[in-house]
């Protein structure tokens, strides 16, 4: 398969040093002409490859590739691991597994998404080996009505993983699903529903985190962003970060299945970047300015608009700090 062949080449180039076409061809058992063709395919994965006569090829920046064996060990006994080096979307893969009746929980991760997506159908920039893309398929009782606050609890779980693995980092949460450092977006949460049966609902909790993304790779992002490489002195290895985020999400879901959002409310409030700040709520009535007053027990955002308190839900609005 081309994807596997490309991955073998990427692993050779991951150190960021020059490798000659002859060296790469010998290592992979193919011709130098075939190496040249594969080098050009890497650009489709968001990778920038430098070519210098007499030296060969190198990636513009080294890659810290995921170790699927280490991840499988990290989740053993708690969840199955589904790892594809290249895929359209980890959330999409998890939804497909749910439709096939696969037992849960399942952790899905990848190096590259060709059709990564964020909230409200927005594209999520997903260059190869630069960020973290992870989704968890999980089954919860209580039906759709029991899911209030799930995206907020997921944000708390990711923040906990970041605080542990990147000491000194101070992530904050912007309701309902953004992780920020300062006023720049570090990551996001996307909750999707895979179906309900007999009072139980299968949910997919997807997380994207910027880890080491170049300005060129981030060219399609239309808002302030930051990655761990810029936000902290020593960003954690991606495999360790993926394990920590996956484990925190699983622990959150186990607790959420029993107690809902309530156990996570205090932690969310401590990380809430919107509380007591002016916000603009974009909904069916257009843009409305107000003051954020925190969140309710079901995860709804309380906003004071024209002297009246209103409760808004993630499915109805987007939110932009003024």
N, C-alpha and C positions, 0 to 999 in steps of 0.2 A: 504494500500500500504506500502511496506517495507520502501520507502523513507520517508513517513510521520512518521512511527513508529520510524525510526532512528532519525529523527529530534526532536521528543519528548524527546528521550533519551539525545541527544546532548544539548537541552535546559536545562535539569536537571544538566548536567555536566559542563555547560558553565562557572560557577563561579570558576572553578579550584580547588574546595575543594573536599575532599573525601566524597563519598556517598556509603553506604552499598548496597549490592545486594538486601537485604530485603527491604530497603527503596525505592530503584528504582523500584523493582517489585510491591510494593504496590501502588506507585504513578502512574505507567503505567498500572496496572491491569494485569500483566503477571508474570510468574514464575521466580525464580532466574536463572534457567537453560536458559530460554529464554533471560534474561538480558545478560548472559554470551555470548550467540551466537551473540546478537546485538553488544556487545562491540567489538567483533572480526571484525564485518563488518565495524566498524568505521575506522579501519586501511585502508580500501580501499578508504576512503575519505581523506586520508593524515593526519589523526588525530592520535596522540600518546596517548595511555591510559595507565596509571600506575595502577597496581593492588597490593594491600598490604593486606595480611591476617589480619583480625581483624579491618581493616579500610574501605576497599571496593575499589572503583574505582575513579580515577580522571583524567582529562586531564592534559597533561604535561604543558600546559599553558592555562590560561582563554581565552574565546572567546568573542568577541564583535559582537554579531549577528545583522544582518540587521533587521530593523523594516519595513515591507512592508506597514503597514498602514500609517506610517509617510511619507514614500516615495510617496505613492499614493496622500497624501495631498500636498506634495511639488510640484508635477507635475500637480495637478488638474487644468483644464482649458487650459493646454498647451500641454499635451501628456498623452496617456494612459500608464499604467504601466503593464508590464508582469513580474511576479516574480515566479520563480521555485527554490526551495531550492537546487535541484540537476539537472543538465542538461548536455548535451554534449558540447554546445557552445552557448553563448549569440548571437554571430553573426549568427550562424546557425539558431537559433530560429527566429531571426529577418528576415532572408532571407526566412524562411518558411512562416512567417506571410505575407511577401510581395507576395509570390507565391499564397497565399490564398486570396489575394485581401484585406487584412485588411487595414482599413484607417490609415493614418499616421498623425502626428508622434507617435511613440511608443518607450518607454524606456524599455529595457529588462535588467534584472539583476538577479544574482544568488549568492548562497554561494559557489558553487563548480562546476567546469567544468571537465567532464571526458575526453573531447577531445578539450580543449582550443588550439587555434592556433594563431601564430603570422605571421609576414610577410614571404612570400615565403614558406608557408606550415610548418614552424617550430612549434614545440610543445610549448605551453605556460603553464608553471607550475601553477596549479590552485587549491591548497589545500583548504579544507573546512574552510570558515570563516577567512582566513588569509589575503586575499588581496581584491581588488575591481575589479569586472568584470562587465562591463556595455556597452551596445550597443544601438544606437539610429537609428531607421528606419525613413527616411525622404524623401520627394519628392521634387526634384529640377527641374526647367525649364532649357531649353537650351541644353539638351542632354549631352552626354559624354564630348563633347569639352568644356563645361562650368565648369568642375570639377577640373581644374588645381589649385594646391595649397590647395586643401581641407584638405589633411592630415596635412599640415603645420598649417592651421587655427585651426584645431582640437587640435593640440599640444599647440597652444597659449591659447585656451579655457581651457584646463586642467591645464596649468601653472597658469592661472588667479585664478582658483578654489583653487589650492594648496597654492598660495601666500596669499589668503584670509583666508583659513581654517587652515593653518600651518604657522603662522607668524614667520619670521626669516629664513624659508626655501628658498633656492635660486636655483630653478630648472633651467635647461638649456635645449635647444632643439638641437638634432643632426639630421640633415636632413637625411631622410625625415620624420621619424616617431618615434623617440626615445626621451624619457624624461630622463635626467640624473641629478644626483647630484654629482658634481666633475666628476670623470671618471667612476662612477658606474651607472648602469641602474636602474632607479626607475619605469619606465613604458613604454608603447608603444601604438601606434595607428594603427589600421588595418581598411582600407577602402575597402569595397566590394560592388559590384554593383548588384542590384536585378532585373535589366531589364529596358528597355526604351520603351515608347509608346507615340506617338503623341508629340514628342519633350520634354517629361518629363522623368526624370530618377529617379528611387528609389534607394537610397544609404543607406548603413549601415555603421555607424561610430562606431567602437568598440574601447574600451579603457581598458587596464589592468594596474593596479597600485599595486605595492608591499606595503603592509601596516604593517603586523606583521608576517613575515614568518620565520620559524626556519631554521637552517642550514640543518636539515634532510629533511625538505620539499623542500628545494631548491637544493637538491642533483643532479637533472638533468640539472641544468643551467650551461652552458659552458662559461659564461662571467662574468665580474665583475658586481655585483648587490648590491642594497641597498634597504631598506624599510623605511617607514616613522618612524617606531619605532626607528631605528638607526639614521635617518637623522635629527630628530627634537626632542626637549625636551618634547613636549606634542603633540603627534599625535592626530588628530581629531577623534571623534567617526566615525565608518564606515558608519552609516546611514547618518550622517550630511555630510560626504565627498561625498557619493554617490549622495545625493540631490544636492550638490554644483556642482559636475562635470556634472551631467545630465542637470542642469539648464544652465550652461555655454555652453554646447554643443548645446542645443536648441537655445539659444540666438545667438550663432555663426552661426548656420544654417539659422536662420531667416535673419541675415544680409548677409550671403554669397549668399542666394537665390536672393538678390537684387543687390549686388555690387561685388560679387566674392571675390577673395583673397585680392584685393587692400586694404581694410580697416585694414587688419591684418598684412600687410607687415612690417610696422614699428615695431610693437610689436615682430614679429618673428625675425627681425634683432637684436633687443635688447637682445633676448634670444639665438641667434645663436652661438653655440659652435664651429662651423666649420670655420666661416669667418676668413680669413687671416691666416689660419693654414694649414700646409701640410696634405694632405689626400691621401688615395689610393682608386681609383675608380675601382671596380670589375665589368666588363661588358663583352660583347661578344668578345671584343678584348683582354681579359685577364686583369691582374692588371696593372693599369697605375698610376704613382705618379704625383701629381700636387698640386696646391695651390688653396684652396677654396676662391672665391671672393664674396660670397653672393648668393642671389637668385633673379631670374627674376620675372616679374609681373605674370607669369603663374605658379610660384612655382618651376621652373626648377633650378637646381644647376649650377652656373657658376664656372667652374674650368679652371685654366690656366695650360695647359699641353704642354710641349715643346715649350713654348713661344706663344701658341695660345689659345684663349678662346674657351671653348666648353661648351655646355649646355646639361646637362644630366637630365633624368626624372626618377622618382621613379620606373617605371615599367622596366627600363633597367639595373639598377645598384644597388649594395649595397655599403655601404660606411663604411670605418673603419678609425678612427683617428689614425695617426702615433704617 
